[in-house]
Amino acid sequence: MKEKISDYLVQNLTFLPPELIVLVVSAMPILELRGGLPLAYLHYDFSLAKSFILSVIGNILPIIPILLLFQPVSKWLLRFNWYNKLYNWLHKRTMRKSKDIEKYGALGLMLFTAVPLPTTGAYSACVAALLFSIRFHYAFFAISLGVVVAGILVSLGLLSFSIF
């Protein structure tokens, strides 16, 4: 599914420079850095350092708006039945996957974000931070650090992939 979304974005954003496409892909939910970094390195043949920097920046960009706007926007949208169902699903899923966040707070949030697996990226971590009432500056720092660690792990995976 990630490949189809990133392929769609790459095909429809050809009017943009490749660097900006990588930023957009890295800022998208689901894809995040895990989609942007391989796109930059494998598709656009950027250096690993350039791929890493662009992907990390792109993945960090949505953190502040999500942390600041998710609760007020959700509060307003909860009056609609479709959003109420979506919010309840998101809440249950996040709570089920975030026992480490509850136990370790901001450190758990960083570890949750750092694991380069589906549904453990910056978007899910922002929601978890809000659900567990982690203060903004702790949440932002922990999630950003988790994005950097995830970038390192994905980069190591790309290096080992390109060796073989």
C-alpha positions as CSV (number, residue, x, y, z in Angstrom):
1,M,0.0,0.0,0.0
2,K,2.9,2.4,0.9
3,E,4.4,1.8,-2.6
4,K,1.1,2.7,-4.3
5,I,0.7,5.9,-2.3
6,S,4.3,7.1,-2.9
7,D,4.1,6.1,-6.6
8,Y,0.9,8.2,-6.9
9,L,2.5,11.1,-5.2
10,V,5.6,10.9,-7.3
11,Q,3.6,10.7,-10.5
12,N,1.3,13.6,-9.6
13,L,3.9,15.9,-8.1
14,T,6.4,15.8,-11.1
15,F,6.1,19.6,-11.4
16,L,7.9,19.9,-8.1
17,P,11.7,19.5,-7.6
18,P,12.6,16.0,-6.3
19,E,13.7,17.4,-2.9
20,L,10.3,18.8,-2.3
21,I,8.6,15.6,-3.3
22,V,10.7,13.8,-0.7
23,L,9.7,16.4,1.9
24,V,6.0,15.9,1.0
25,V,6.2,12.1,1.0
26,S,8.0,12.2,4.4
27,A,5.4,14.5,5.8
28,M,2.5,12.2,4.8
29,P,0.7,9.9,7.3
30,I,1.4,6.2,6.8
31,L,4.5,6.9,4.5
32,E,6.4,9.3,6.7
33,L,10.2,8.9,6.8
34,R,9.9,5.2,6.1
35,G,8.6,6.1,2.6
36,G,10.5,9.3,2.0
37,L,14.0,8.1,2.7
38,P,14.0,5.0,0.4
39,L,12.3,7.2,-2.3
40,A,15.1,9.8,-2.1
41,Y,17.9,7.2,-1.9
42,L,16.7,4.6,-4.3
43,H,14.5,6.5,-6.8
44,Y,16.1,9.9,-7.0
45,D,19.7,8.6,-6.3
46,F,20.3,11.2,-3.6
47,S,23.2,10.6,-1.3
48,L,22.3,8.8,1.9
49,A,23.1,12.0,3.9
50,K,20.8,14.1,1.7
51,S,18.1,11.5,1.8
52,F,18.3,11.3,5.6
53,I,18.2,15.1,6.1
54,L,15.3,15.7,3.7
55,S,13.3,12.8,5.1
56,V,13.8,13.8,8.8
57,I,12.9,17.4,8.1
58,G,9.8,16.3,6.2
59,N,8.7,13.9,9.0
60,I,9.2,16.5,11.7
61,L,7.3,19.3,9.9
62,P,3.8,18.0,10.8
63,I,4.6,17.4,14.5
64,I,4.0,20.9,15.8
65,P,0.6,21.4,14.0
66,I,-0.6,18.0,15.1
67,L,0.4,18.6,18.7
68,L,-1.2,22.0,18.7
69,L,-4.3,21.4,16.6
70,F,-5.4,17.8,17.0
71,Q,-7.3,18.3,20.3
72,P,-9.3,21.4,19.4
73,V,-10.1,20.2,15.9
74,S,-11.1,16.8,17.3
75,K,-13.3,18.3,19.9
76,W,-15.2,20.2,17.2
77,L,-15.4,17.2,14.9
78,L,-16.6,14.8,17.6
79,R,-20.2,16.1,17.0
80,F,-20.2,14.3,13.7
81,N,-20.9,10.6,13.9
82,W,-18.4,9.6,11.2
83,Y,-15.6,11.3,13.1
84,N,-16.7,10.0,16.4
85,K,-16.3,6.4,15.0
86,L,-12.9,7.3,13.5
87,Y,-11.7,8.9,16.8
88,N,-12.8,5.9,18.9
89,W,-11.0,3.5,16.5
90,L,-7.9,5.7,16.6
91,H,-8.0,6.0,20.4
92,K,-8.4,2.2,20.9
93,R,-5.6,1.4,18.5
94,T,-3.2,4.0,19.9
95,M,-3.9,2.9,23.5
96,R,-3.4,-0.8,22.6
97,K,0.0,0.0,20.9
98,S,1.3,2.4,23.5
99,K,1.9,0.6,26.8
100,D,5.6,1.8,26.7
101,I,4.5,5.4,26.4
102,E,2.3,5.1,29.4
103,K,5.1,3.4,31.4
104,Y,8.0,5.6,30.3
105,G,6.4,8.9,29.2
106,A,8.5,11.0,26.8
107,L,11.2,8.3,26.6
108,G,8.6,5.7,25.6
109,L,7.3,8.2,23.1
110,M,10.7,8.4,21.5
111,L,11.1,4.6,21.4
112,F,7.6,4.3,20.0
113,T,8.5,6.7,17.2
114,A,11.9,5.2,16.6
115,V,10.7,1.7,15.7
116,P,10.4,1.8,11.9
117,L,7.2,-0.3,11.7
118,P,3.8,0.5,10.4
119,T,1.6,2.7,12.7
120,T,4.5,3.6,15.0
121,G,5.6,6.9,13.4
122,A,5.3,10.5,14.3
123,Y,1.6,10.8,13.6
124,S,0.7,8.0,16.0
125,A,3.2,9.3,18.6
126,C,1.6,12.7,18.5
127,V,-1.9,11.2,19.2
128,A,-0.4,9.1,22.0
129,A,1.3,12.1,23.5
130,L,-2.0,14.0,23.6
131,L,-3.9,11.0,25.0
132,F,-1.3,10.6,27.8
133,S,-1.1,14.4,28.4
134,I,2.7,14.6,27.7
135,R,3.7,18.3,27.8
136,F,4.2,19.9,24.4
137,H,8.0,20.5,24.6
138,Y,8.7,17.0,25.9
139,A,6.5,15.4,23.2
140,F,8.0,17.5,20.4
141,F,11.6,16.7,21.5
142,A,10.9,13.0,22.1
143,I,9.0,12.5,18.8
144,S,11.7,14.4,16.8
145,L,14.4,12.4,18.4
146,G,12.5,9.2,17.6
147,V,12.2,10.4,14.0
148,V,16.0,10.8,13.9
149,V,16.6,7.3,15.3
150,A,14.1,5.9,12.8
151,G,16.0,7.6,10.1
152,I,19.2,6.0,11.2
153,L,17.6,2.6,11.3
154,V,16.1,3.0,7.9
155,S,19.4,4.3,6.5
156,L,21.2,1.2,7.9
157,G,18.6,-1.0,6.3
158,L,19.1,0.8,3.0
159,L,22.9,0.4,3.3
160,S,22.6,-3.3,3.9
161,F,20.1,-3.6,1.1
162,S,22.4,-1.8,-1.4
163,I,25.4,-4.0,-0.3
164,F,23.6,-7.2,-1.5
